[in-house]
Amino acid sequence: MPPSDRHTDRPNVIVIALDTQRADHLSCYGYPRLTSPHIDRFAAQGVVFEDAYSEHIPTHPGYTTLFSGKDVFSHQIVTQGGSVELDPAVRMLAQILQEQGYFTGAADNLGRWFDRGFDAYERYRWDQSNLKEWRKAEAVNDKFLPLIEQAAGKRGRKGRGGKPQPFFLFAHYWDPHTPYLPPPPFSRMFYTGDETDPKNRSMDPVFGFEPFSEYFKTWMGGVTDIRFPIAQFDAEIAYVDAALGHVFTMLDELRLADDTLVVITADHGEILDDHVGYFDHHGLYEGNVHVPLIMRLPGRVVAGKRVPGFVRLRDVAPTILEAIGLGELAPKEKMEGRSLWDLITSGRRRRSPIEALYLTECTWMRKRAWRTREWKLIQALEPDFHNLPPLELYNLQEDPQEQHNRAEERTDVVQELLGRMELHVTRRLARTKLPDPSQTQSITLRRIGAVKTAVPEDQKLKP
């Protein structure tokens, strides 16, 4: 498709991704700690999707789904750091908008296919020499804030056809991803006491998990109280929230806020002490797959609205396209997500009509899940390295923390959900005529030794 010669007065678009941000630790999602005052104010000006899900975790499949509008059967990216590259025929949102005359820019460090379609792709690093504080969000802002100014300059000039040039920007923040090392004054924001009290043995199970033990000891060595890393996770959220305050202020100062659709979301969440996947993002539990999704566009998005019901990361790209008047491109690109624009702009409180979700992971463990409004069935496709059973069934209305596996007592529900999941897989394979990546691709990580293993980045990025 040739580049468009049309510059229009279409809205700008900014997508802000908070890596590893579980929805239920943002205060605008009901968390009792005030972790996100800037995001909370932003959310009050826009719409909050209460039940947004990252269907395919972790980072690489999550962001591929977000920007392609396709599921794992179509884009085939199911692992983190795998050898499979994204097919050039699967186009990312930046490529699509670039062709429509948008200036496209990103502050990101993933590389690979994630840099496709960007006029300016600003890579960053942060100082990792001090394992007491990492200033990750500030490193991102050092690239992202000048990028906003650059985009604003293009917006202010008349382009081809006498119209201002709109922009699409992506900012990828790495808070609150491990290691949780928030800088002062956030570093002990939510914790008082002695995190190394020898009488407290609550961290013993965490350090007892051999594949992660060495990694955890590099940045949590001596910690005995499991409440401390949870508090540090929350402090990381408060830190990146403050960094976003700078972004929101700049948008106001440059008079961009009123004609810019801003989307805040995450690629996946994090398990804390709620399951044995301590302080990581493996396991298809709610803490990992339930993510924030907040959108703001003054005058068009109903302020203060909350939308219940399942929505998915693959719905974001078609929603953006419809919001900026390019909705017809979603079916042309064969996007499988549904536009949420009608739910956003309607004055009524409406629930998303999606009834069930198919979930996958294939980085530390190969698993898939079927999630309905009442139940979640998790099926292991190979032995679980936590020695969990091959089938887990949770009644999420009675047991939202997923603590009571009912697979053995409710075999009727297990068989029903297995049947629905198999039917879904069969239909998707028939439609795509591609292999099931959860069956053909292997897990890519078995243990963390060095910190760099835990923090993915563009392998071409030099120190």
Secondary structure as GFF3:
##gff-version 3
##sequence-region A 1 463
A	DSSP	beta_strand	12	18	.	.	.	ID=ss1
A	DSSP	three_ten_helix	23	25	.	.	.	ID=ss2
A	DSSP	three_ten_helix	27	29	.	.	.	ID=ss3
A	DSSP	alpha_helix	37	44	.	.	.	ID=ss4
A	DSSP	beta_strand	47	53	.	.	.	ID=ss5
A	DSSP	beta_strand	56	57	.	.	.	ID=ss6
A	DSSP	alpha_helix	59	68	.	.	.	ID=ss7
A	DSSP	alpha_helix	72	75	.	.	.	ID=ss8
A	DSSP	alpha_helix	93	99	.	.	.	ID=ss9
A	DSSP	beta_strand	103	107	.	.	.	ID=ss10
A	DSSP	three_ten_helix	112	115	.	.	.	ID=ss11
A	DSSP	beta_strand	120	122	.	.	.	ID=ss12
A	DSSP	alpha_helix	136	156	.	.	.	ID=ss13
A	DSSP	three_ten_helix	160	162	.	.	.	ID=ss14
A	DSSP	beta_strand	167	173	.	.	.	ID=ss15
A	DSSP	alpha_helix	204	207	.	.	.	ID=ss16
A	DSSP	alpha_helix	210	220	.	.	.	ID=ss17
A	DSSP	alpha_helix	227	253	.	.	.	ID=ss18
A	DSSP	three_ten_helix	257	259	.	.	.	ID=ss19
A	DSSP	beta_strand	260	265	.	.	.	ID=ss20
A	DSSP	alpha_helix	286	289	.	.	.	ID=ss21
A	DSSP	beta_strand	290	291	.	.	.	ID=ss22
A	DSSP	beta_strand	293	296	.	.	.	ID=ss23
A	DSSP	beta_strand	305	312	.	.	.	ID=ss24
A	DSSP	three_ten_helix	313	315	.	.	.	ID=ss25
A	DSSP	alpha_helix	316	323	.	.	.	ID=ss26
A	DSSP	alpha_helix	329	332	.	.	.	ID=ss27
A	DSSP	alpha_helix	341	345	.	.	.	ID=ss28
A	DSSP	beta_strand	356	362	.	.	.	ID=ss29
A	DSSP	beta_strand	366	372	.	.	.	ID=ss30
A	DSSP	beta_strand	375	380	.	.	.	ID=ss31
A	DSSP	beta_strand	391	395	.	.	.	ID=ss32
A	DSSP	alpha_helix	411	432	.	.	.	ID=ss33
A	DSSP	alpha_helix	437	440	.	.	.	ID=ss34
A	DSSP	alpha_helix	451	454	.	.	.	ID=ss35
###
